[in-house]
Amino acid sequence: MLFKDVHLKGIREGKITLAFRQWQKASVKKGSLLNTSVGLLKIDSIETVHEDHITDDEALQAGFTNKKQLLKSFHHNHAGKFSK
């Protein structure tokens, strides 16, 4: 599952407009449609970003309180690249 229920609810309400994933290889492509419990979601774009370039504003758009909370959700102990 790509999205937790709490994030799907935020997406449905229009409060979440961005998602971050830490992948070795992206499992979706631009234009992909995902069937979720809140309906179909379309992947508009995918970009590789380093965690140093993620902003607190982007973390808010992804449904987190701040960047620190977003990064903590990945349960990692090293710097890495993310897709947004």
N, C-alpha and C positions, 0 to 999 in steps of 0.2 A: 504494500500500500504506500503510495507516494505521499498522501496527505492524511494527517490525523483529523478526527472528527471536529475538534475545536477549530482547526484551520479551515476545514470545508465550510463550517458555519460562517466564519469570517469572510470567506470568498463569496458565499451566497449573498451575504449582507452587503457586499461591496467594500468591506473594511480592509480586506487583504487583497493586494493587487500584485504581489511579488512573492516568489518562493526561492529559497536557496537549497541546494543539495550538494553533498560532497560525494562525488563519484569518481571511480577510476575511469569509467567510460559512461557517458550519458545514456540513460535507458529510454529516453524519448527524443524526438526530433521536432524541430520547428514545424508548426502546423499540425502536430499530433493532436488527436482527440482522446481524452481520457473519460471513461464512464465512471462516475463517482456516485455516492449516495445522494448528492445534491444536484445531480445532472451532469451533462457533458461539459468538460472544461477543454478549452483549446490552448495549446502552448504557442504563444505569440513569438517568443524568441528565447534563445539560450545563449548566454555569454559566460566565458570563463573569467573569474575574478579571483584575485588573491585576497585573503581575509583582511589584510591591512587596508584594502581599498573599500571595504564594506562600511557604510555609514550608519549612524544611529537612526537616521531618517529611513534608510532602506530596511533596517531591522523592524521598525514600526510598520512599514508597508507590508512586511512579511508576517505580522501578527505577534511580534515579540516586544517586550518593554524597551529593550536597547540591544546594542550590538553584543555586549557581554552575554546576555541571556541567549541570543541566537547562537553564538559560537559554543556556548555550554551545551546546547541541545545536540550537538554533534558528538559529544563524548570523546573528544580527541585531545591529545597532549602535544601536538606539533602544528607548526604552520602549514597551511595547505591551500590548495586551489578549490574553488567552489564554482558551481554553475548557478546563474540567476536568470 
